[in-house]
Amino acid sequence: MEASDTPGSGDDLSGSAGDVTARDDGGLASSGPGSPDPASAAREPDAEPPAEGPALTAALEAILMVVDEPVAEVTLAQVLERPTAEITAALRALSKEYTAAGRGFDLREVAGGWRFYTRAECAALVERFVRDGQQARLTQAALETLAVVAYRQPVSRAKVAAVRGVSSDGVMRTLVARGLVEEAGTDPESQAVLYRTTSYFLERLGLRSLEELPELAPFLPDDVEILEEQK
């Protein structure tokens, strides 16, 4: 029999001695190929990468889903702690992706910011749903907001809130969804989105024009003009 076929006792002892290391407690710890390096094991907790947040595109979509006005790239960059150039590239890529996929909405750059809008091809369907599919009555808050828009149009949400004394963001979204209010450009100074009533608003009230609305004075506070001048 070949010598290589029978393990030699001298070789076994030599190999075993090379595969063990002294422990601090005086014992022996294995350091062979199948055993973890004690130093590496001690470093494992520190080697774990920190938990990451959502992907950039997911974060952008989540924010843009809840905004009422176009959001500037700089603002998004600050919130997400990313370079502005990276935000710009991601927004443009998302916009192209939605268009190529034929989604029912667009991601558009308007008035120095970005926001989701209903795609033009779907506008008629949305209008039909708003008019025929929404039967619930408007709340008192919605009626008050609608009155302010009707008498002060075009008006920003900030001015509506100044007149009512409370935020009107959610109510304004409801009025836009019902087709009673629509965007009417932006304020040249503040760049805030302006709103006005629609022809559907006149139709629902049985009016031919806004001139047929009742006088404003008896219904709104005397300091409305002062509030508007301060805005």
Protein Blocks (a to p, Z undefined) as FASTA:
>chain_A
ZZklpccfklmmmmmmmmpccdfkopacdfbfkbccfklmmmmmmmpccdddddfklmmm
mmmmmpcbdcdfklmmmmnopafklmmmmmmmmmmmmmmnopabdcddeehiacddddfk
lmmmmmmmmmmmmmbdcdfklmmmmmmmmmmcccdfklmmmmnopafklmmmmmmmnopa
ccebjafklopacddddfklmmmnopabfklpccfklmpcfklmmmmmmZZ
